Amino acid sequence: MQPLEIIGRKRDGLEHSPEEIRQLLSGYLEGSIPDYQLAAWLMAVCIRDMTRSETLALTQAMVASGESLDLSSIPGVKVDKHSTGGVGDKVTLISGPLAAACGVPVPKLSGRALAHTGGTLDKLESVPGLSVDLEPEQFLAQVRRIGLAVAAQSPRLVPADKALYTLRDVTATVPSLPLIASSVMSKKLAAGADAIVLDVKFGRGAFMPDVQSAAALAEEMVWLGEAAGRRVVALVTDMNNPLGRAVGNALEVQEALDALQGKGDEELLQVCVSVAREMCRLAGVEADPAAALRDGSGLERFRRLLAAQGGRLEEGLPVAACRLPLPAPTEGYVAAIDALQIGLACLQLGAGRQQKTDAIDPGAGILIEASVGHHVRAGEPLATVHARSEELIREVAPRLESAWRLVSHEVTRPRHVLARVDREGIVHHAAQAGQQFFTRPPKSGRSGTTGQQGPRPEAWLRRLSGARPS
């Protein structure tokens, strides 16, 4: 079939065959199909949507565009973990070692900072000497030896994803549920794990604005993974407030070390243990990650990970040249901390990249002194800001001051893990004010022909800006 015919079929709301999708993708990668034709098809997908059969075919075609990791030399059920990104999200640094300490092999390919969200690789690289660029055999050998490795993804894995995302980014075709889900899951499938735990975040500091949109994306990704022969579970977690107390790179590594000694923020420990438990469950391991937290074996596994990848933790983590408190303007209880504003402030301080060529300041960031629910008096610190100069801190101060919302009454911290999604459907664990919840809803109509599908959450789709492994 000619490319124009394939594009026209999607324009008219018809369903593609797997062969049509493979032809379109391979033709684009080979150069026989130009940018403008694939861009037209991407826009048609955004408008007409894709059935789940089409999305699976696209995901599989993207996996086939490059190499895949062969993890068969590692005994046991290998479990990967992926987060859609958030502010203060150091869950991989804690849940991975906890699961590994329980006997779960954890081969983890991660990503770098994206927009206002941090990157696991950037955090690990704040440890002196540590390398995230591992050759495949080195990566496999480390998992066999200590049960855990966290490395950068090879450009040879799923090159189609990078090519498609580059085009989507400049043609206003990023916000599409099937395109986002296939982008994430193609990388996860190519990474070779037997099972995958997804941490799908929503709220001010995430790419999905509410729990319903995050659950929709989670359900789509779980279905794709299961249809491709992997066991997949997703947790839908709240990212309206920063996760934990530290936001930055070295600051988050230190918080991970503290958390693995049982000294972490309660909300952070809740989500990390929840993720690690799901990893154990998928691997068929009965050990409890909470026990690995109590007995120090999770901390020991994290230290072994850092040392195995060249990290010299004994030299100390980078420390910012300037550290100043952010005083509370009035007395009150902390009702909320705007995660987006905290993430943008950290970006301005140098903890992230505003351009791809920017160098990251590993010591920059924010240490939250007054978390949600805490009572502060006027003048007491809401946070300590870490930066290379006082001038930078003064620049971000107005943004940070607007991030804290203080009220006169006591505040209860909200539940962090709000839903669990598996191949049976969605279970909502808790509700937030003004939101509707239900248990294991009927499947949406995405398995039928285009045009017969359930309603799509247009508002959240407009806000998405892609996904990367983290």
TAZI-V956704 format. One record per pair of residues at least 12 apart in sequence whose ideal C-beta (glycine too) atoms are under 7 Angstrom apart, sorted by the first residue. I is the first residue (numbers start at 1). J is the second residue. D is the distance in Angstrom with one decimal. If there is no record, write none. Layout:
{{I & J & D} {I & J & D}}
//
This chain:
{{1 & 20 & 6.1} {1 & 23 & 6.8} {3 & 24 & 6.6} {3 & 27 & 6.4} {3 & 33 & 5.2} {3 & 37 & 5.3} {6 & 20 & 5.0} {6 & 23 & 6.9} {6 & 24 & 5.4} {7 & 37 & 6.4} {7 & 40 & 5.3} {7 & 41 & 4.8} {7 & 44 & 6.4} {10 & 41 & 6.0} {10 & 44 & 4.1} {10 & 45 & 6.2} {10 & 48 & 5.7} {11 & 44 & 4.7} {13 & 48 & 5.1} {13 & 450 & 4.7} {13 & 451 & 4.8} {14 & 450 & 6.6} {15 & 51 & 5.5} {15 & 54 & 6.2} {15 & 449 & 5.0} {15 & 450 & 5.6} {16 & 54 & 5.2} {18 & 57 & 3.9} {21 & 54 & 6.6} {21 & 57 & 4.6} {21 & 58 & 5.3} {21 & 61 & 5.5} {22 & 61 & 4.8} {24 & 41 & 6.3} {25 & 61 & 4.8} {25 & 62 & 7.0} {25 & 65 & 6.9} {25 & 160 & 5.9} {28 & 163 & 7.0} {29 & 65 & 6.2} {29 & 160 & 6.0} {29 & 163 & 6.3} {35 & 167 & 6.2} {38 & 167 & 6.2} {39 & 167 & 6.0} {39 & 171 & 4.5} {42 & 167 & 6.8} {42 & 168 & 6.0} {42 & 171 & 6.2} {42 & 173 & 4.0} {43 & 171 & 6.8} {43 & 173 & 5.6} {45 & 176 & 5.8} {45 & 178 & 6.7} {45 & 179 & 6.3} {46 & 173 & 5.1} {46 & 175 & 6.9} {46 & 176 & 4.6} {48 & 450 & 5.3} {49 & 178 & 6.8} {49 & 450 & 5.9} {49 & 453 & 5.7} {49 & 456 & 6.6} {50 & 178 & 4.0} {50 & 450 & 6.9} {51 & 446 & 5.9} {51 & 447 & 6.3} {51 & 448 & 6.4} {51 & 449 & 6.4} {51 & 450 & 6.0} {52 & 223 & 6.0} {52 & 446 & 4.6} {52 & 447 & 4.9} {53 & 447 & 6.8} {55 & 178 & 4.1} {55 & 181 & 6.2} {55 & 182 & 5.5} {55 & 224 & 6.4} {56 & 224 & 5.9} {56 & 227 & 5.1} {58 & 182 & 4.7} {59 & 182 & 4.2} {59 & 185 & 5.3} {59 & 186 & 4.9} {59 & 189 & 6.9} {59 & 224 & 5.5} {60 & 228 & 6.9} {62 & 158 & 5.5} {62 & 160 & 4.4} {62 & 161 & 5.6} {62 & 182 & 6.3} {62 & 186 & 3.8} {63 & 158 & 6.3} {63 & 186 & 5.1} {63 & 189 & 5.1} {63 & 190 & 4.9} {65 & 158 & 6.3} {65 & 159 & 5.5} {65 & 160 & 3.6} {66 & 156 & 5.2} {66 & 157 & 5.2} {66 & 158 & 5.2} {66 & 159 & 4.7} {66 & 190 & 6.7} {67 & 156 & 4.5} {67 & 157 & 5.8} {68 & 157 & 7.0} {68 & 190 & 4.6} {68 & 192 & 5.9} {69 & 136 & 6.6} {69 & 190 & 6.9} {69 & 191 & 5.6} {69 & 192 & 3.7} {70 & 192 & 6.3} {71 & 107 & 5.9} {71 & 140 & 6.9} {71 & 192 & 4.3} {71 & 193 & 6.7} {73 & 140 & 5.9} {73 & 144 & 6.9} {74 & 105 & 5.1} {74 & 107 & 6.9} {74 & 140 & 6.4} {74 & 143 & 5.3} {74 & 144 & 5.5} {76 & 105 & 4.9} {76 & 283 & 6.7} {77 & 194 & 4.8} {77 & 195 & 6.0} {77 & 282 & 6.8} {77 & 283 & 4.2} {77 & 284 & 6.0} {78 & 105 & 4.7} {78 & 107 & 5.6} {78 & 193 & 4.6} {78 & 194 & 5.0} {79 & 99 & 6.7} {79 & 104 & 5.3} {79 & 106 & 6.1} {79 & 193 & 6.0} {79 & 195 & 4.7} {79 & 197 & 6.6} {79 & 279 & 4.5} {79 & 282 & 5.4} {79 & 283 & 5.1} {80 & 107 & 6.6} {80 & 108 & 6.2} {80 & 188 & 6.1} {80 & 191 & 5.8} {80 & 193 & 3.7} {80 & 196 & 4.9} {81 & 95 & 6.3} {81 & 96 & 6.6} {81 & 108 & 6.4} {81 & 197 & 4.8} {81 & 275 & 6.3} {81 & 279 & 6.4} {82 & 184 & 6.7} {82 & 188 & 5.9} {82 & 196 & 6.5} {82 & 198 & 5.3} {82 & 199 & 6.9} {82 & 469 & 5.7} {82 & 470 & 6.9} {83 & 199 & 4.2} {83 & 201 & 6.7} {83 & 470 & 4.8} {84 & 200 & 5.2} {84 & 201 & 5.3} {84 & 206 & 6.6} {84 & 207 & 6.1} {84 & 467 & 5.7} {85 & 114 & 6.0} {85 & 117 & 3.7} {85 & 201 & 6.7} {85 & 206 & 6.6} {85 & 207 & 6.3} {85 & 470 & 5.7} {86 & 117 & 5.7} {86 & 201 & 4.5} {86 & 205 & 5.1} {86 & 206 & 5.1} {86 & 239 & 4.0} {86 & 243 & 6.0} {87 & 116 & 6.6} {87 & 117 & 6.3} {87 & 205 & 3.7} {87 & 239 & 6.6} {87 & 242 & 4.7} {87 & 243 & 7.0} {87 & 247 & 5.8} {87 & 339 & 4.2} {87 & 342 & 5.5} {87 & 343 & 4.1} {88 & 242 & 3.9} {88 & 243 & 4.2} {88 & 244 & 4.9} {88 & 246 & 6.4} {88 & 247 & 4.5} {88 & 252 & 6.8} {89 & 117 & 6.9} {89 & 118 & 6.3} {89 & 243 & 5.4} {90 & 123 & 6.5} {90 & 244 & 6.6} {90 & 252 & 4.3} {90 & 255 & 6.2} {90 & 256 & 5.0} {91 & 199 & 6.0} {91 & 271 & 6.0} {91 & 272 & 5.4} {91 & 275 & 5.8} {92 & 108 & 6.5} {92 & 110 & 6.5} {92 & 120 & 5.0} {92 & 150 & 6.7} {92 & 470 & 6.8} {93 & 123 & 6.7} {93 & 253 & 6.7} {93 & 256 & 3.8} {93 & 302 & 6.9} {94 & 256 & 5.2} {94 & 259 & 5.2} {94 & 260 & 6.1} {94 & 272 & 4.1} {95 & 272 & 4.6} {95 & 275 & 4.1} {95 & 276 & 4.3} {95 & 279 & 6.9} {96 & 108 & 5.9} {96 & 148 & 5.7} {96 & 150 & 6.7} {97 & 148 & 6.3} {97 & 260 & 6.5} {97 & 298 & 4.7} {97 & 301 & 4.1} {97 & 302 & 3.9} {97 & 305 & 6.5} {98 & 272 & 6.7} {98 & 273 & 7.0} {98 & 276 & 4.1} {98 & 289 & 4.0} {98 & 292 & 4.9} {98 & 293 & 6.3} {98 & 298 & 4.2} {99 & 276 & 4.5} {99 & 279 & 4.1} {99 & 280 & 6.1} {99 & 289 & 6.4} {100 & 147 & 3.9} {100 & 148 & 4.0} {100 & 301 & 4.9} {101 & 292 & 4.0} {101 & 297 & 4.0} {101 & 298 & 4.7} {101 & 301 & 4.5} {102 & 280 & 5.3} {102 & 285 & 5.4} {102 & 287 & 3.7} {102 & 289 & 5.8} {102 & 292 & 5.6} {103 & 285 & 5.1} {103 & 287 & 6.0} {104 & 279 & 5.3} {104 & 280 & 5.8} {104 & 283 & 4.4} {104 & 285 & 5.4} {105 & 143 & 5.5} {105 & 147 & 5.5} {106 & 147 & 6.4} {106 & 148 & 4.6} {107 & 139 & 6.9} {107 & 143 & 4.9} {107 & 149 & 5.9} {107 & 193 & 6.1} {108 & 149 & 6.6} {108 & 150 & 4.5} {109 & 151 & 6.0} {109 & 153 & 4.4} {109 & 191 & 5.0} {109 & 469 & 5.5} {110 & 150 & 5.5} {110 & 469 & 5.6} {110 & 470 & 5.5} {111 & 468 & 3.9} {111 & 469 & 4.6} {111 & 470 & 4.9} {113 & 352 & 4.2} {113 & 353 & 5.8} {114 & 468 & 5.5} {115 & 465 & 6.3} {116 & 340 & 6.2} {116 & 343 & 3.2} {116 & 344 & 5.2} {116 & 347 & 5.7} {117 & 343 & 6.4} {118 & 252 & 6.9} {118 & 352 & 6.7} {119 & 470 & 6.2} {120 & 150 & 6.5} {120 & 470 & 5.1} {121 & 152 & 5.7} {122 & 249 & 5.4} {122 & 360 & 5.5} {123 & 249 & 4.8} {123 & 252 & 5.1} {123 & 253 & 5.6} {124 & 150 & 6.3} {126 & 249 & 4.1} {126 & 250 & 4.0} {126 & 253 & 5.7} {126 & 317 & 6.1} {126 & 318 & 5.7} {126 & 362 & 3.6} {127 & 253 & 6.2} {127 & 306 & 5.5} {127 & 311 & 4.0} {127 & 313 & 6.0} {127 & 317 & 6.7} {128 & 311 & 6.9} {128 & 312 & 4.7} {128 & 315 & 4.5} {129 & 310 & 4.7} {129 & 311 & 5.7} {129 & 312 & 4.4} {130 & 306 & 6.2} {130 & 309 & 5.2} {130 & 310 & 5.4} {130 & 311 & 3.7} {131 & 309 & 5.5} {131 & 310 & 4.9} {132 & 150 & 6.8} {132 & 151 & 5.3} {132 & 152 & 4.8} {132 & 309 & 6.9} {133 & 152 & 5.6} {134 & 149 & 6.5} {134 & 151 & 4.2} {139 & 151 & 5.3} {142 & 308 & 5.3} {146 & 301 & 6.8} {146 & 304 & 4.8} {146 & 305 & 6.6} {146 & 308 & 5.9} {147 & 301 & 6.9} {148 & 301 & 6.1} {148 & 305 & 5.2} {150 & 305 & 6.7} {153 & 187 & 6.7} {153 & 469 & 6.2} {157 & 187 & 6.7} {157 & 190 & 4.6} {158 & 186 & 5.0} {158 & 187 & 5.3} {158 & 190 & 5.0} {161 & 183 & 5.3} {161 & 186 & 5.6} {161 & 187 & 6.2} {165 & 183 & 6.4} {165 & 466 & 5.8} {174 & 464 & 6.1} {174 & 465 & 5.8} {174 & 466 & 5.6} {175 & 461 & 3.9} {175 & 462 & 5.3} {175 & 464 & 4.9} {176 & 461 & 6.7} {177 & 216 & 6.7} {177 & 217 & 6.3} {177 & 220 & 5.8} {177 & 456 & 6.6} {177 & 461 & 6.6} {180 & 217 & 6.6} {180 & 464 & 5.9} {180 & 467 & 5.8} {181 & 217 & 6.4} {181 & 220 & 4.3} {181 & 221 & 5.0} {181 & 224 & 5.9} {183 & 466 & 6.8} {183 & 467 & 5.7} {184 & 221 & 5.9} {184 & 467 & 4.7} {185 & 221 & 5.4} {185 & 224 & 4.4} {185 & 225 & 5.8} {187 & 469 & 5.5} {188 & 225 & 6.9} {189 & 228 & 5.5} {189 & 230 & 6.8} {194 & 230 & 6.5} {194 & 231 & 6.9} {195 & 230 & 6.1} {195 & 231 & 4.1} {195 & 232 & 6.9} {195 & 282 & 3.8} {195 & 283 & 6.6} {196 & 225 & 5.6} {196 & 230 & 5.9} {196 & 232 & 4.8} {197 & 233 & 5.5} {197 & 275 & 5.8} {197 & 278 & 4.6} {197 & 279 & 5.3} {197 & 282 & 6.7} {198 & 218 & 6.1} {198 & 221 & 5.8} {198 & 232 & 6.7} {198 & 234 & 3.8} {199 & 235 & 5.6} {199 & 237 & 5.9} {199 & 275 & 6.0} {200 & 214 & 4.8} {200 & 217 & 5.9} {200 & 218 & 4.2} {200 & 234 & 5.3} {200 & 236 & 5.2} {201 & 214 & 6.7} {201 & 237 & 5.3} {201 & 239 & 4.1} {202 & 214 & 3.8} {202 & 236 & 6.6} {202 & 238 & 6.8} {202 & 239 & 6.3} {203 & 238 & 5.5} {203 & 239 & 4.2} {203 & 240 & 3.5} {203 & 339 & 6.5} {204 & 240 & 4.9} {204 & 338 & 5.5} {204 & 339 & 4.7} {204 & 340 & 4.3} {205 & 239 & 4.3} {205 & 240 & 6.9} {205 & 242 & 6.4} {205 & 339 & 2.7} {205 & 340 & 5.5} {205 & 343 & 5.6} {206 & 239 & 4.0} {207 & 463 & 6.7} {207 & 464 & 5.1} {207 & 465 & 6.1} {208 & 460 & 5.3} {209 & 459 & 6.8} {209 & 460 & 5.1} {209 & 463 & 5.8} {210 & 460 & 6.6} {211 & 236 & 5.9} {211 & 418 & 5.3} {211 & 419 & 6.5} {211 & 435 & 6.3} {212 & 457 & 6.3} {213 & 457 & 4.5} {213 & 460 & 3.3} {214 & 236 & 4.8} {215 & 236 & 5.3} {215 & 419 & 5.4} {215 & 421 & 6.4} {215 & 426 & 5.4} {216 & 457 & 6.0} {218 & 234 & 3.7} {218 & 236 & 5.7} {218 & 421 & 4.3} {219 & 421 & 5.3} {219 & 426 & 6.1} {221 & 234 & 6.5} {222 & 234 & 5.3} {222 & 421 & 5.2} {222 & 422 & 6.4} {222 & 423 & 6.4} {226 & 423 & 4.7} {231 & 282 & 5.0} {233 & 278 & 5.0} {233 & 282 & 6.4} {233 & 420 & 6.9} {233 & 421 & 7.0} {233 & 422 & 5.0} {234 & 421 & 4.2} {235 & 274 & 6.1} {235 & 275 & 6.4} {235 & 278 & 6.7} {235 & 417 & 5.4} {235 & 420 & 5.8} {236 & 418 & 5.3} {236 & 419 & 3.9} {236 & 421 & 6.9} {237 & 271 & 5.6} {237 & 416 & 5.7} {237 & 417 & 5.4} {237 & 418 & 6.8} {238 & 414 & 6.3} {238 & 416 & 5.2} {238 & 418 & 6.1} {239 & 339 & 5.7} {240 & 336 & 6.8} {240 & 339 & 6.0} {241 & 336 & 6.2} {241 & 337 & 4.7} {241 & 339 & 5.6} {241 & 372 & 5.4} {242 & 337 & 6.1} {242 & 339 & 4.9} {242 & 342 & 5.1} {242 & 368 & 6.5} {243 & 267 & 6.8} {243 & 268 & 5.7} {243 & 271 & 6.9} {244 & 264 & 6.7} {244 & 265 & 4.6} {244 & 268 & 3.8} {245 & 265 & 5.3} {245 & 367 & 6.1} {245 & 368 & 4.5} {245 & 371 & 6.5} {246 & 365 & 6.6} {246 & 367 & 5.6} {247 & 342 & 5.6} {247 & 346 & 5.2} {247 & 365 & 5.3} {247 & 366 & 4.8} {248 & 346 & 6.1} {248 & 351 & 4.7} {248 & 364 & 5.8} {248 & 365 & 1.8} {248 & 366 & 6.6} {248 & 386 & 6.6} {249 & 351 & 6.0} {249 & 360 & 6.5} {249 & 362 & 4.6} {249 & 365 & 6.7} {250 & 317 & 4.1} {250 & 318 & 4.7} {250 & 362 & 4.9} {250 & 363 & 5.4} {251 & 365 & 4.3} {251 & 367 & 6.0} {251 & 386 & 6.6} {253 & 317 & 6.0} {254 & 317 & 5.8} {256 & 302 & 6.8} {259 & 272 & 6.8} {260 & 293 & 6.8} {260 & 298 & 4.9} {260 & 299 & 3.8} {260 & 302 & 5.6} {261 & 299 & 5.8} {262 & 293 & 5.8} {262 & 294 & 6.5} {265 & 371 & 6.8} {267 & 413 & 6.4} {267 & 416 & 4.9} {270 & 416 & 5.5} {270 & 417 & 6.7} {271 & 416 & 5.2} {271 & 417 & 5.8} {273 & 289 & 5.2} {273 & 290 & 5.5} {273 & 293 & 6.8} {274 & 417 & 5.1} {276 & 289 & 3.6} {277 & 289 & 5.7} {318 & 362 & 4.3} {318 & 363 & 4.0} {319 & 363 & 5.3} {320 & 363 & 4.0} {320 & 364 & 5.8} {320 & 386 & 3.6} {320 & 387 & 5.6} {320 & 388 & 6.4} {321 & 388 & 5.2} {322 & 387 & 5.4} {322 & 388 & 6.6} {322 & 389 & 5.7} {322 & 390 & 5.4} {322 & 393 & 6.4} {323 & 384 & 5.6} {323 & 386 & 5.2} {324 & 385 & 5.5} {324 & 390 & 6.7} {324 & 393 & 5.1} {325 & 381 & 3.8} {325 & 384 & 5.5} {326 & 381 & 6.2} {326 & 382 & 4.9} {326 & 383 & 4.6} {326 & 385 & 5.9} {326 & 397 & 6.7} {326 & 400 & 5.4} {326 & 401 & 6.9} {327 & 379 & 5.0} {327 & 380 & 6.8} {327 & 381 & 6.2} {328 & 370 & 6.9} {328 & 376 & 4.4} {328 & 377 & 7.0} {328 & 378 & 5.8} {328 & 379 & 6.5} {328 & 380 & 5.3} {328 & 382 & 5.2} {328 & 406 & 6.9} {329 & 378 & 6.7} {329 & 401 & 6.8} {330 & 378 & 5.2} {330 & 406 & 6.0} {331 & 376 & 6.7} {331 & 377 & 4.9} {331 & 378 & 5.1} {332 & 376 & 6.7} {332 & 406 & 3.2} {332 & 407 & 5.7} {332 & 408 & 5.9} {333 & 373 & 6.9} {333 & 375 & 5.3} {333 & 406 & 6.6} {333 & 407 & 5.5} {333 & 409 & 6.5} {333 & 410 & 5.7} {333 & 411 & 4.8} {334 & 370 & 5.1} {334 & 371 & 6.5} {334 & 372 & 5.2} {334 & 373 & 6.4} {334 & 374 & 5.1} {334 & 376 & 6.9} {334 & 404 & 6.2} {334 & 406 & 6.3} {334 & 411 & 6.7} {335 & 372 & 7.0} {335 & 405 & 4.8} {335 & 406 & 6.8} {335 & 407 & 4.5} {335 & 411 & 5.0} {336 & 372 & 6.3} {336 & 405 & 4.5} {337 & 368 & 6.9} {337 & 372 & 6.2} {337 & 403 & 5.6} {337 & 404 & 5.7} {338 & 403 & 4.2} {341 & 399 & 5.4} {341 & 402 & 6.1} {341 & 403 & 3.9} {342 & 366 & 6.1} {342 & 403 & 5.5} {344 & 399 & 6.5} {345 & 366 & 6.6} {345 & 396 & 4.3} {345 & 399 & 4.9} {345 & 400 & 5.2} {346 & 364 & 6.9} {346 & 365 & 5.5} {346 & 366 & 6.0} {348 & 395 & 6.6} {348 & 396 & 5.1} {349 & 364 & 4.3} {349 & 365 & 6.7} {349 & 387 & 4.8} {349 & 392 & 5.7} {349 & 396 & 6.1} {350 & 364 & 4.5} {350 & 388 & 6.8} {351 & 364 & 4.4} {351 & 365 & 4.9} {361 & 388 & 5.9} {363 & 386 & 6.0} {364 & 386 & 5.7} {364 & 387 & 5.4} {364 & 388 & 6.8} {365 & 386 & 5.2} {366 & 383 & 5.2} {366 & 385 & 5.7} {366 & 386 & 7.0} {367 & 383 & 6.2} {367 & 384 & 4.6} {367 & 386 & 6.8} {368 & 383 & 5.1} {369 & 381 & 4.5} {369 & 382 & 6.1} {369 & 383 & 5.5} {369 & 384 & 6.2} {370 & 382 & 4.8} {372 & 411 & 6.4} {372 & 413 & 5.1} {373 & 411 & 4.9} {373 & 412 & 6.6} {373 & 413 & 4.6} {382 & 404 & 5.1} {383 & 400 & 6.7} {385 & 400 & 6.9} {414 & 432 & 6.5} {415 & 429 & 6.8} {415 & 430 & 4.2} {417 & 429 & 6.2} {418 & 430 & 5.6} {424 & 440 & 6.5} {425 & 440 & 3.9} {425 & 441 & 6.4} {426 & 440 & 6.2} {426 & 441 & 6.2} {427 & 439 & 5.6} {427 & 440 & 6.2}}
//
